[in-house]
């Protein structure tokens, strides 16, 4: 099928104007994003990495919190689709002169923006913009709530390596309490039929998380032999208001992925991490750089997933 025809077929399955979280996406919608990303990846492998589909549109990246991967990836994704980009960061902006979040976003929208990518420390900030502005909004991480494109690229990477999601056992390990990545992964993985285990110190597991359909474990060693994929979540010291475990050394001893644990895991266990990684805390350098790690594949796939999200939202917005 010709490139435009295939994209057209995928886009016909998509009607949403915003991507705010995986909680509200159906399994079909998640699969449409994954399939569109796979299509972009196939084209890139054939030397066709640049497209004209968003030519003449403006994509704004509004980052009110630090970011390396998400910000650069969304910016490059927009450029690969030939959009113009506006990159805004809170530091050095007129926020320091008293301008509100909403007024800042309205002023950026007035530049002729059609899609807005938003990261903010407050849960619900992108939802506010989706309600109050005319642009399509993509949530690039809102506090501890959701980080939908990170989960989509995690799930894409798992599907690419394992060939499926249904029936797999995926462990999310670490700071579940403060992790928007965990929440988005849980929604997405469960909708696609995976078994999900959350694992970490009891103080970092939210009460009643089983209601989301996950299993809970407080021992990485107990679950190691059962898991196909392990997603190692960063300890989010910047969001923690008290001490949740005695020391980083003890955390690494009990929950860090190291050579010994790799030896006791399944032969083809896949090791993921959303990053930024803390070498020696969530995983040792030999695991981060070893044969089971797909951490940099996740980053490469993130570009394809974000291209897919921008493409689908743009087509839905211009369809009328
Ligand atoms: N995984 C992730 O969101 O990384 P950044 O904070 O660097 O964007």
py3Dmol code that shows the C-alpha trace and the ligand (Angstrom):
import py3Dmol

protein = """\
ATOM      1  CA  UNK A   1       0.000   0.000   0.000  1.00  0.00           C
ATOM      2  CA  UNK A   2       1.318   3.461  -0.869  1.00  0.00           C
ATOM      3  CA  UNK A   3       2.555   5.589   2.030  1.00  0.00           C
ATOM      4  CA  UNK A   4      -0.307   8.108   1.954  1.00  0.00           C
ATOM      5  CA  UNK A   5      -2.945   5.385   1.623  1.00  0.00           C
ATOM      6  CA  UNK A   6      -1.599   3.480   4.650  1.00  0.00           C
ATOM      7  CA  UNK A   7      -1.477   6.652   6.777  1.00  0.00           C
ATOM      8  CA  UNK A   8      -4.979   7.539   5.598  1.00  0.00           C
ATOM      9  CA  UNK A   9      -6.298   4.110   6.631  1.00  0.00           C
ATOM     10  CA  UNK A  10      -4.708   4.399  10.079  1.00  0.00           C
ATOM     11  CA  UNK A  11      -5.919   7.987  10.547  1.00  0.00           C
ATOM     12  CA  UNK A  12      -9.503   7.007   9.708  1.00  0.00           C
ATOM     13  CA  UNK A  13      -9.489   4.973  12.941  1.00  0.00           C
ATOM     14  CA  UNK A  14      -8.683   8.127  14.960  1.00  0.00           C
ATOM     15  CA  UNK A  15     -11.101  10.902  16.010  1.00  0.00           C
ATOM     16  CA  UNK A  16      -9.589  12.486  19.138  1.00  0.00           C
ATOM     17  CA  UNK A  17      -8.375  16.098  19.242  1.00  0.00           C
ATOM     18  CA  UNK A  18      -6.163  15.631  22.324  1.00  0.00           C
ATOM     19  CA  UNK A  19      -3.960  12.965  23.916  1.00  0.00           C
ATOM     20  CA  UNK A  20      -4.163  13.620  27.645  1.00  0.00           C
ATOM     21  CA  UNK A  21      -3.743  10.135  29.101  1.00  0.00           C
ATOM     22  CA  UNK A  22      -4.007   6.428  28.404  1.00  0.00           C
ATOM     23  CA  UNK A  23      -6.858   6.118  30.918  1.00  0.00           C
ATOM     24  CA  UNK A  24      -9.258   7.507  28.311  1.00  0.00           C
ATOM     25  CA  UNK A  25      -7.813   5.757  25.229  1.00  0.00           C
ATOM     26  CA  UNK A  26      -9.339   2.468  24.077  1.00  0.00           C
ATOM     27  CA  UNK A  27      -7.246  -0.580  23.153  1.00  0.00           C
ATOM     28  CA  UNK A  28      -8.051   0.180  19.473  1.00  0.00           C
ATOM     29  CA  UNK A  29      -6.825   3.771  19.789  1.00  0.00           C
ATOM     30  CA  UNK A  30      -3.599   2.661  21.494  1.00  0.00           C
ATOM     31  CA  UNK A  31      -3.058   0.096  18.731  1.00  0.00           C
ATOM     32  CA  UNK A  32      -3.650   2.773  16.078  1.00  0.00           C
ATOM     33  CA  UNK A  33      -0.878   4.937  17.567  1.00  0.00           C
ATOM     34  CA  UNK A  34       1.468   1.922  17.749  1.00  0.00           C
ATOM     35  CA  UNK A  35       0.700   0.892  14.150  1.00  0.00           C
ATOM     36  CA  UNK A  36       1.199   4.464  12.877  1.00  0.00           C
ATOM     37  CA  UNK A  37       4.536   4.653  14.717  1.00  0.00           C
ATOM     38  CA  UNK A  38       5.545   1.279  13.219  1.00  0.00           C
ATOM     39  CA  UNK A  39       4.665   2.623   9.764  1.00  0.00           C
ATOM     40  CA  UNK A  40       6.896   5.685  10.288  1.00  0.00           C
ATOM     41  CA  UNK A  41       9.683   3.416  11.524  1.00  0.00           C
ATOM     42  CA  UNK A  42       9.448   1.170   8.439  1.00  0.00           C
ATOM     43  CA  UNK A  43       9.594   4.222   6.171  1.00  0.00           C
ATOM     44  CA  UNK A  44      12.598   5.619   8.070  1.00  0.00           C
ATOM     45  CA  UNK A  45      14.410   2.273   7.656  1.00  0.00           C
ATOM     46  CA  UNK A  46      13.882   2.642   3.891  1.00  0.00           C
ATOM     47  CA  UNK A  47      15.493   6.115   3.997  1.00  0.00           C
ATOM     48  CA  UNK A  48      12.205   8.022   4.037  1.00  0.00           C
ATOM     49  CA  UNK A  49      12.441   9.784   7.391  1.00  0.00           C
ATOM     50  CA  UNK A  50      11.068  13.199   6.438  1.00  0.00           C
ATOM     51  CA  UNK A  51       7.414  13.884   5.523  1.00  0.00           C
ATOM     52  CA  UNK A  52       5.441  16.938   4.396  1.00  0.00           C
ATOM     53  CA  UNK A  53       2.176  16.130   6.187  1.00  0.00           C
ATOM     54  CA  UNK A  54       2.356  18.968   8.769  1.00  0.00           C
ATOM     55  CA  UNK A  55       3.864  21.597   6.454  1.00  0.00           C
ATOM     56  CA  UNK A  56       2.357  25.015   7.217  1.00  0.00           C
ATOM     57  CA  UNK A  57       1.307  24.103  10.777  1.00  0.00           C
ATOM     58  CA  UNK A  58       2.941  25.251  14.004  1.00  0.00           C
ATOM     59  CA  UNK A  59       3.635  22.886  16.921  1.00  0.00           C
ATOM     60  CA  UNK A  60       4.454  24.497  20.280  1.00  0.00           C
ATOM     61  CA  UNK A  61       6.413  22.679  22.981  1.00  0.00           C
ATOM     62  CA  UNK A  62       5.611  24.175  26.384  1.00  0.00           C
ATOM     63  CA  UNK A  63       7.844  22.772  29.085  1.00  0.00           C
ATOM     64  CA  UNK A  64       7.302  24.067  32.619  1.00  0.00           C
ATOM     65  CA  UNK A  65       9.458  21.235  34.048  1.00  0.00           C
ATOM     66  CA  UNK A  66      12.908  19.959  32.971  1.00  0.00           C
ATOM     67  CA  UNK A  67      13.123  17.379  30.173  1.00  0.00           C
ATOM     68  CA  UNK A  68      15.735  15.904  27.854  1.00  0.00           C
ATOM     69  CA  UNK A  69      14.064  12.997  26.015  1.00  0.00           C
ATOM     70  CA  UNK A  70      10.445  14.144  25.681  1.00  0.00           C
ATOM     71  CA  UNK A  71      11.266  17.689  24.674  1.00  0.00           C
ATOM     72  CA  UNK A  72      13.910  16.897  22.051  1.00  0.00           C
ATOM     73  CA  UNK A  73      11.869  13.999  20.717  1.00  0.00           C
ATOM     74  CA  UNK A  74       8.659  16.056  20.245  1.00  0.00           C
ATOM     75  CA  UNK A  75      10.663  18.865  18.674  1.00  0.00           C
ATOM     76  CA  UNK A  76      12.352  16.529  16.170  1.00  0.00           C
ATOM     77  CA  UNK A  77       9.091  14.655  15.522  1.00  0.00           C
ATOM     78  CA  UNK A  78       7.393  17.925  14.510  1.00  0.00           C
ATOM     79  CA  UNK A  79      10.327  18.816  12.231  1.00  0.00           C
ATOM     80  CA  UNK A  80      10.273  15.348  10.622  1.00  0.00           C
ATOM     81  CA  UNK A  81       6.659  16.097   9.651  1.00  0.00           C
ATOM     82  CA  UNK A  82       7.715  19.551   8.302  1.00  0.00           C
ATOM     83  CA  UNK A  83       5.888  21.580  10.988  1.00  0.00           C
ATOM     84  CA  UNK A  84       7.301  24.864  12.283  1.00  0.00           C
ATOM     85  CA  UNK A  85       8.104  24.643  15.993  1.00  0.00           C
ATOM     86  CA  UNK A  86       7.987  27.035  18.939  1.00  0.00           C
ATOM     87  CA  UNK A  87      10.014  25.833  21.935  1.00  0.00           C
ATOM     88  CA  UNK A  88       9.028  27.460  25.222  1.00  0.00           C
ATOM     89  CA  UNK A  89      10.618  26.830  28.607  1.00  0.00           C
ATOM     90  CA  UNK A  90       9.492  28.376  31.861  1.00  0.00           C
ATOM     91  CA  UNK A  91      12.952  29.596  32.871  1.00  0.00           C
ATOM     92  CA  UNK A  92      13.658  32.983  31.298  1.00  0.00           C
ATOM     93  CA  UNK A  93       9.978  33.493  30.365  1.00  0.00           C
ATOM     94  CA  UNK A  94       7.495  36.189  31.448  1.00  0.00           C
ATOM     95  CA  UNK A  95       6.119  33.817  34.108  1.00  0.00           C
ATOM     96  CA  UNK A  96       8.698  35.456  36.399  1.00  0.00           C
ATOM     97  CA  UNK A  97       6.877  38.795  35.798  1.00  0.00           C
ATOM     98  CA  UNK A  98       3.568  37.408  37.067  1.00  0.00           C
ATOM     99  CA  UNK A  99       1.976  36.074  33.857  1.00  0.00           C
ATOM    100  CA  UNK A 100      -0.275  33.090  34.538  1.00  0.00           C
ATOM    101  CA  UNK A 101       0.086  29.625  32.983  1.00  0.00           C
ATOM    102  CA  UNK A 102      -3.140  30.113  31.030  1.00  0.00           C
ATOM    103  CA  UNK A 103      -2.219  33.574  29.726  1.00  0.00           C
ATOM    104  CA  UNK A 104       1.205  32.275  28.666  1.00  0.00           C
ATOM    105  CA  UNK A 105      -0.430  29.423  26.734  1.00  0.00           C
ATOM    106  CA  UNK A 106      -3.012  31.795  25.165  1.00  0.00           C
ATOM    107  CA  UNK A 107      -0.234  34.084  23.935  1.00  0.00           C
ATOM    108  CA  UNK A 108       1.597  31.171  22.370  1.00  0.00           C
ATOM    109  CA  UNK A 109      -1.627  29.940  20.766  1.00  0.00           C
ATOM    110  CA  UNK A 110      -2.049  33.422  19.248  1.00  0.00           C
ATOM    111  CA  UNK A 111       1.106  32.813  17.181  1.00  0.00           C
ATOM    112  CA  UNK A 112      -0.982  30.482  15.024  1.00  0.00           C
ATOM    113  CA  UNK A 113      -0.221  27.242  16.869  1.00  0.00           C
ATOM    114  CA  UNK A 114      -2.388  24.221  16.043  1.00  0.00           C
ATOM    115  CA  UNK A 115      -0.861  21.569  18.327  1.00  0.00           C
ATOM    116  CA  UNK A 116       0.530  22.187  21.813  1.00  0.00           C
ATOM    117  CA  UNK A 117       2.775  19.782  23.743  1.00  0.00           C
ATOM    118  CA  UNK A 118       2.645  20.503  27.485  1.00  0.00           C
ATOM    119  CA  UNK A 119       4.687  19.344  30.458  1.00  0.00           C
ATOM    120  CA  UNK A 120       3.778  20.763  33.869  1.00  0.00           C
ATOM    121  CA  UNK A 121       4.304  19.825  37.512  1.00  0.00           C
ATOM    122  CA  UNK A 122       0.563  20.117  38.253  1.00  0.00           C
ATOM    123  CA  UNK A 123      -1.704  17.174  37.413  1.00  0.00           C
ATOM    124  CA  UNK A 124      -4.448  18.374  35.063  1.00  0.00           C
ATOM    125  CA  UNK A 125      -2.544  21.330  33.547  1.00  0.00           C
ATOM    126  CA  UNK A 126      -2.784  19.956  29.953  1.00  0.00           C
ATOM    127  CA  UNK A 127      -6.492  19.178  30.533  1.00  0.00           C
ATOM    128  CA  UNK A 128      -7.070  22.823  31.457  1.00  0.00           C
ATOM    129  CA  UNK A 129      -5.502  23.949  28.165  1.00  0.00           C
ATOM    130  CA  UNK A 130      -7.558  21.388  26.229  1.00  0.00           C
ATOM    131  CA  UNK A 131     -10.712  22.931  27.741  1.00  0.00           C
ATOM    132  CA  UNK A 132      -9.757  26.583  27.409  1.00  0.00           C
ATOM    133  CA  UNK A 133      -7.838  26.796  24.097  1.00  0.00           C
ATOM    134  CA  UNK A 134      -8.698  25.813  20.530  1.00  0.00           C
ATOM    135  CA  UNK A 135      -5.426  23.902  19.910  1.00  0.00           C
ATOM    136  CA  UNK A 136      -4.966  20.124  20.082  1.00  0.00           C
ATOM    137  CA  UNK A 137      -3.123  19.281  23.315  1.00  0.00           C
ATOM    138  CA  UNK A 138      -0.603  16.487  23.982  1.00  0.00           C
ATOM    139  CA  UNK A 139       0.248  15.735  27.588  1.00  0.00           C
ATOM    140  CA  UNK A 140       4.043  15.437  27.904  1.00  0.00           C
ATOM    141  CA  UNK A 141       3.816  14.630  31.635  1.00  0.00           C
ATOM    142  CA  UNK A 142       1.559  16.283  34.249  1.00  0.00           C
ATOM    143  CA  UNK A 143       2.915  15.928  37.775  1.00  0.00           C
ATOM    144  CA  UNK A 144       2.375  12.453  39.155  1.00  0.00           C
ATOM    145  CA  UNK A 145      -0.692  11.850  36.953  1.00  0.00           C
ATOM    146  CA  UNK A 146       0.125  10.599  33.407  1.00  0.00           C
ATOM    147  CA  UNK A 147       2.872  10.575  30.766  1.00  0.00           C
ATOM    148  CA  UNK A 148       0.996   8.980  27.856  1.00  0.00           C
ATOM    149  CA  UNK A 149       3.643   9.176  25.129  1.00  0.00           C
ATOM    150  CA  UNK A 150       6.252   7.607  27.445  1.00  0.00           C
ATOM    151  CA  UNK A 151       3.950   4.641  28.067  1.00  0.00           C
ATOM    152  CA  UNK A 152       3.134   4.396  24.351  1.00  0.00           C
ATOM    153  CA  UNK A 153       6.828   4.212  23.478  1.00  0.00           C
ATOM    154  CA  UNK A 154       7.454   1.700  26.279  1.00  0.00           C
ATOM    155  CA  UNK A 155       4.604  -0.478  24.967  1.00  0.00           C
ATOM    156  CA  UNK A 156       5.770  -0.019  21.360  1.00  0.00           C
ATOM    157  CA  UNK A 157       9.269  -1.200  22.362  1.00  0.00           C
ATOM    158  CA  UNK A 158       7.889  -4.229  24.194  1.00  0.00           C
ATOM    159  CA  UNK A 159       5.654  -5.150  21.233  1.00  0.00           C
ATOM    160  CA  UNK A 160       8.577  -4.748  18.822  1.00  0.00           C
ATOM    161  CA  UNK A 161      10.822  -7.078  20.845  1.00  0.00           C
ATOM    162  CA  UNK A 162       8.267  -9.600  22.096  1.00  0.00           C
ATOM    163  CA  UNK A 163       5.885  -9.535  19.113  1.00  0.00           C
ATOM    164  CA  UNK A 164       2.817  -8.989  21.325  1.00  0.00           C
ATOM    165  CA  UNK A 165       1.557  -7.465  24.571  1.00  0.00           C
ATOM    166  CA  UNK A 166      -1.299  -9.838  25.402  1.00  0.00           C
ATOM    167  CA  UNK A 167      -0.247 -12.528  27.861  1.00  0.00           C
ATOM    168  CA  UNK A 168       3.081 -10.956  28.789  1.00  0.00           C
ATOM    169  CA  UNK A 169       4.016 -10.310  32.408  1.00  0.00           C
ATOM    170  CA  UNK A 170       5.437  -6.809  32.875  1.00  0.00           C
ATOM    171  CA  UNK A 171       6.909  -5.565  36.165  1.00  0.00           C
ATOM    172  CA  UNK A 172       6.978  -1.860  36.982  1.00  0.00           C
ATOM    173  CA  UNK A 173       9.647  -1.490  39.657  1.00  0.00           C
ATOM    174  CA  UNK A 174      10.472   1.413  41.949  1.00  0.00           C
ATOM    175  CA  UNK A 175       8.753   4.646  42.859  1.00  0.00           C
ATOM    176  CA  UNK A 176       5.197   3.786  41.807  1.00  0.00           C
ATOM    177  CA  UNK A 177       3.725   6.387  44.186  1.00  0.00           C
ATOM    178  CA  UNK A 178       5.158   9.402  42.345  1.00  0.00           C
ATOM    179  CA  UNK A 179       5.344   7.913  38.851  1.00  0.00           C
ATOM    180  CA  UNK A 180       3.183   9.231  36.010  1.00  0.00           C
ATOM    181  CA  UNK A 181       4.986   6.712  33.794  1.00  0.00           C
ATOM    182  CA  UNK A 182       3.715   3.856  35.990  1.00  0.00           C
ATOM    183  CA  UNK A 183       0.120   5.085  35.847  1.00  0.00           C
ATOM    184  CA  UNK A 184       0.139   5.457  32.042  1.00  0.00           C
ATOM    185  CA  UNK A 185       1.862   2.076  31.601  1.00  0.00           C
ATOM    186  CA  UNK A 186      -0.718   0.379  33.820  1.00  0.00           C
ATOM    187  CA  UNK A 187      -3.650   1.762  31.787  1.00  0.00           C
ATOM    188  CA  UNK A 188      -2.038   0.923  28.457  1.00  0.00           C
ATOM    189  CA  UNK A 189      -0.648  -2.511  29.293  1.00  0.00           C
ATOM    190  CA  UNK A 190      -3.837  -3.690  30.982  1.00  0.00           C
ATOM    191  CA  UNK A 191      -5.991  -2.547  28.045  1.00  0.00           C
ATOM    192  CA  UNK A 192      -3.782  -4.569  25.688  1.00  0.00           C
ATOM    193  CA  UNK A 193      -4.033  -7.698  27.849  1.00  0.00           C
ATOM    194  CA  UNK A 194      -0.739  -7.818  29.784  1.00  0.00           C
ATOM    195  CA  UNK A 195      -0.368  -9.010  33.360  1.00  0.00           C
ATOM    196  CA  UNK A 196       1.156  -6.114  35.341  1.00  0.00           C
ATOM    197  CA  UNK A 197       3.014  -6.408  38.647  1.00  0.00           C
ATOM    198  CA  UNK A 198       4.047  -3.277  40.539  1.00  0.00           C
ATOM    199  CA  UNK A 199       7.029  -3.810  42.803  1.00  0.00           C
ATOM    200  CA  UNK A 200       8.883  -1.588  45.261  1.00  0.00           C
ATOM    201  CA  UNK A 201       9.206  -0.626  48.916  1.00  0.00           C
ATOM    202  CA  UNK A 202       5.759  -0.610  50.583  1.00  0.00           C
ATOM    203  CA  UNK A 203       6.117   3.126  51.203  1.00  0.00           C
ATOM    204  CA  UNK A 204       6.351   3.769  47.440  1.00  0.00           C
ATOM    205  CA  UNK A 205       3.308   1.690  46.431  1.00  0.00           C
ATOM    206  CA  UNK A 206       0.023   3.667  46.491  1.00  0.00           C
ATOM    207  CA  UNK A 207      -2.708   2.168  48.695  1.00  0.00           C
ATOM    208  CA  UNK A 208      -5.406   0.233  46.793  1.00  0.00           C
ATOM    209  CA  UNK A 209      -3.460   0.246  43.511  1.00  0.00           C
ATOM    210  CA  UNK A 210      -4.831  -3.297  42.962  1.00  0.00           C
ATOM    211  CA  UNK A 211      -8.077  -1.575  41.927  1.00  0.00           C
ATOM    212  CA  UNK A 212      -6.330  -0.753  38.641  1.00  0.00           C
ATOM    213  CA  UNK A 213      -6.038  -4.489  37.962  1.00  0.00           C
ATOM    214  CA  UNK A 214      -2.366  -4.890  38.913  1.00  0.00           C
ATOM    215  CA  UNK A 215      -0.661  -7.286  41.315  1.00  0.00           C
ATOM    216  CA  UNK A 216       1.608  -5.948  44.064  1.00  0.00           C
ATOM    217  CA  UNK A 217       4.951  -7.331  45.187  1.00  0.00           C
ATOM    218  CA  UNK A 218       7.432  -5.998  47.720  1.00  0.00           C
ATOM    219  CA  UNK A 219      10.217  -8.336  46.599  1.00  0.00           C
ATOM    220  CA  UNK A 220      11.914  -8.085  43.213  1.00  0.00           C
ATOM    221  CA  UNK A 221      13.649 -11.412  43.833  1.00  0.00           C
ATOM    222  CA  UNK A 222      10.283 -13.182  44.247  1.00  0.00           C
ATOM    223  CA  UNK A 223       8.868 -11.993  40.907  1.00  0.00           C
ATOM    224  CA  UNK A 224      12.058 -12.151  38.796  1.00  0.00           C
ATOM    225  CA  UNK A 225      11.499 -15.670  37.412  1.00  0.00           C
ATOM    226  CA  UNK A 226       7.959 -14.761  36.229  1.00  0.00           C
ATOM    227  CA  UNK A 227       8.503 -11.533  34.312  1.00  0.00           C
ATOM    228  CA  UNK A 228       9.045 -11.014  30.580  1.00  0.00           C
ATOM    229  CA  UNK A 229       9.790  -7.283  30.903  1.00  0.00           C
ATOM    230  CA  UNK A 230      11.032  -5.098  33.737  1.00  0.00           C
ATOM    231  CA  UNK A 231      10.508  -1.332  33.562  1.00  0.00           C
ATOM    232  CA  UNK A 232      12.797   0.336  36.125  1.00  0.00           C
ATOM    233  CA  UNK A 233      11.292   3.593  37.339  1.00  0.00           C
ATOM    234  CA  UNK A 234      13.421   6.383  38.709  1.00  0.00           C
ATOM    235  CA  UNK A 235      13.218   7.297  42.378  1.00  0.00           C
ATOM    236  CA  UNK A 236      11.687  10.779  42.126  1.00  0.00           C
ATOM    237  CA  UNK A 237      13.483  12.551  44.937  1.00  0.00           C
ATOM    238  CA  UNK A 238      12.248  15.937  43.671  1.00  0.00           C
ATOM    239  CA  UNK A 239       8.600  14.945  44.303  1.00  0.00           C
ATOM    240  CA  UNK A 240       9.157  13.223  47.651  1.00  0.00           C
ATOM    241  CA  UNK A 241       8.251  15.195  50.744  1.00  0.00           C
ATOM    242  CA  UNK A 242       9.736  12.712  53.226  1.00  0.00           C
ATOM    243  CA  UNK A 243      12.134   9.771  53.367  1.00  0.00           C
ATOM    244  CA  UNK A 244      10.526   6.652  51.905  1.00  0.00           C
ATOM    245  CA  UNK A 245      13.400   4.206  52.544  1.00  0.00           C
ATOM    246  CA  UNK A 246      16.456   4.194  54.820  1.00  0.00           C
ATOM    247  CA  UNK A 247      19.168   4.724  52.169  1.00  0.00           C
ATOM    248  CA  UNK A 248      19.858   4.630  48.435  1.00  0.00           C
ATOM    249  CA  UNK A 249      22.283   1.788  49.120  1.00  0.00           C
ATOM    250  CA  UNK A 250      19.545  -0.308  50.689  1.00  0.00           C
ATOM    251  CA  UNK A 251      17.145   0.510  47.830  1.00  0.00           C
ATOM    252  CA  UNK A 252      19.740  -0.563  45.252  1.00  0.00           C
ATOM    253  CA  UNK A 253      20.418  -3.742  47.237  1.00  0.00           C
ATOM    254  CA  UNK A 254      16.718  -4.745  47.328  1.00  0.00           C
ATOM    255  CA  UNK A 255      15.312  -3.312  44.090  1.00  0.00           C
ATOM    256  CA  UNK A 256      18.248  -2.479  41.822  1.00  0.00           C
ATOM    257  CA  UNK A 257      18.708  -4.573  38.671  1.00  0.00           C
ATOM    258  CA  UNK A 258      22.225  -5.995  38.642  1.00  0.00           C
ATOM    259  CA  UNK A 259      24.226  -8.791  36.982  1.00  0.00           C
ATOM    260  CA  UNK A 260      23.165 -11.348  39.605  1.00  0.00           C
ATOM    261  CA  UNK A 261      19.450 -10.587  39.145  1.00  0.00           C
ATOM    262  CA  UNK A 262      19.789 -10.752  35.351  1.00  0.00           C
ATOM    263  CA  UNK A 263      21.246 -14.252  35.821  1.00  0.00           C
ATOM    264  CA  UNK A 264      18.170 -15.319  37.816  1.00  0.00           C
ATOM    265  CA  UNK A 265      15.649 -13.697  35.457  1.00  0.00           C
ATOM    266  CA  UNK A 266      14.143 -15.237  32.298  1.00  0.00           C
ATOM    267  CA  UNK A 267      16.684 -15.829  29.543  1.00  0.00           C
ATOM    268  CA  UNK A 268      15.213 -13.143  27.241  1.00  0.00           C
ATOM    269  CA  UNK A 269      14.077 -10.695  29.895  1.00  0.00           C
ATOM    270  CA  UNK A 270      13.703  -7.175  28.499  1.00  0.00           C
ATOM    271  CA  UNK A 271      15.017  -4.306  30.656  1.00  0.00           C
ATOM    272  CA  UNK A 272      13.413  -0.918  30.100  1.00  0.00           C
ATOM    273  CA  UNK A 273      13.796   2.428  31.851  1.00  0.00           C
ATOM    274  CA  UNK A 274      12.012   5.674  30.977  1.00  0.00           C
ATOM    275  CA  UNK A 275      15.036   7.699  32.019  1.00  0.00           C
ATOM    276  CA  UNK A 276      16.728   9.680  33.232  1.00  0.00           C
ATOM    277  CA  UNK A 277      18.518   6.672  34.750  1.00  0.00           C
ATOM    278  CA  UNK A 278      20.527   6.798  37.949  1.00  0.00           C
ATOM    279  CA  UNK A 279      23.351   4.326  37.410  1.00  0.00           C
ATOM    280  CA  UNK A 280      23.951   2.327  40.567  1.00  0.00           C
ATOM    281  CA  UNK A 281      20.462   3.038  41.969  1.00  0.00           C
ATOM    282  CA  UNK A 282      17.712   1.515  39.765  1.00  0.00           C
ATOM    283  CA  UNK A 283      20.240  -0.490  37.751  1.00  0.00           C
ATOM    284  CA  UNK A 284      23.949  -1.061  37.486  1.00  0.00           C
ATOM    285  CA  UNK A 285      25.954   0.191  34.478  1.00  0.00           C
ATOM    286  CA  UNK A 286      26.486  -3.355  33.141  1.00  0.00           C
ATOM    287  CA  UNK A 287      22.712  -3.877  33.039  1.00  0.00           C
ATOM    288  CA  UNK A 288      22.014  -0.415  31.564  1.00  0.00           C
ATOM    289  CA  UNK A 289      24.519  -1.054  28.765  1.00  0.00           C
ATOM    290  CA  UNK A 290      24.064  -4.824  28.553  1.00  0.00           C
ATOM    291  CA  UNK A 291      22.317  -7.108  26.042  1.00  0.00           C
ATOM    292  CA  UNK A 292      18.933  -7.130  27.823  1.00  0.00           C
ATOM    293  CA  UNK A 293      18.650  -3.340  27.912  1.00  0.00           C
ATOM    294  CA  UNK A 294      16.467  -1.562  25.338  1.00  0.00           C
ATOM    295  CA  UNK A 295      16.770   1.846  26.969  1.00  0.00           C
ATOM    296  CA  UNK A 296      18.172   3.622  23.901  1.00  0.00           C
ATOM    297  CA  UNK A 297      15.753   1.740  21.592  1.00  0.00           C
ATOM    298  CA  UNK A 298      12.994   3.317  23.692  1.00  0.00           C
ATOM    299  CA  UNK A 299      14.371   6.770  22.883  1.00  0.00           C
ATOM    300  CA  UNK A 300      14.552   5.978  19.145  1.00  0.00           C
ATOM    301  CA  UNK A 301      11.016   4.591  19.230  1.00  0.00           C
ATOM    302  CA  UNK A 302       9.845   7.670  21.145  1.00  0.00           C
ATOM    303  CA  UNK A 303      10.492   9.735  18.037  1.00  0.00           C
ATOM    304  CA  UNK A 304       8.261   7.443  15.939  1.00  0.00           C
ATOM    305  CA  UNK A 305       5.517   7.376  18.583  1.00  0.00           C
ATOM    306  CA  UNK A 306       5.498  11.182  18.859  1.00  0.00           C
ATOM    307  CA  UNK A 307       5.409  11.536  15.070  1.00  0.00           C
ATOM    308  CA  UNK A 308       2.401   9.206  15.112  1.00  0.00           C
ATOM    309  CA  UNK A 309       0.627  11.240  17.812  1.00  0.00           C
ATOM    310  CA  UNK A 310       1.215  14.554  16.010  1.00  0.00           C
ATOM    311  CA  UNK A 311       0.141  13.072  12.665  1.00  0.00           C
ATOM    312  CA  UNK A 312      -3.090  11.558  14.031  1.00  0.00           C
ATOM    313  CA  UNK A 313      -4.093  14.680  15.987  1.00  0.00           C
ATOM    314  CA  UNK A 314      -3.351  16.912  13.015  1.00  0.00           C
ATOM    315  CA  UNK A 315      -5.443  14.768  10.667  1.00  0.00           C
ATOM    316  CA  UNK A 316      -8.326  14.679  13.171  1.00  0.00           C
ATOM    317  CA  UNK A 317      -8.170  18.488  13.578  1.00  0.00           C
ATOM    318  CA  UNK A 318      -8.128  19.211   9.838  1.00  0.00           C
ATOM    319  CA  UNK A 319     -10.808  16.652   8.941  1.00  0.00           C
ATOM    320  CA  UNK A 320     -13.403  19.168  10.190  1.00  0.00           C
TER     321      UNK A 320
END
"""
ligand_1 = """\
8
LIG
N 11.279 9.883 30.309
C 11.186 11.217 30.304
O 10.102 11.819 30.376
O 12.404 11.849 30.210
P 12.592 13.423 30.216
O 12.192 13.934 31.567
O 14.045 13.647 29.913
O 11.711 14.006 29.154
"""
view = py3Dmol.view(width=600, height=400)
view.addModel(protein, "pdb")
view.setStyle({"model": 0}, {"cartoon": {"style": "trace"}})
view.addModel(ligand_1, "xyz")
view.setStyle({"model": 1}, {"stick": {}})
view.zoomTo()
view.show()
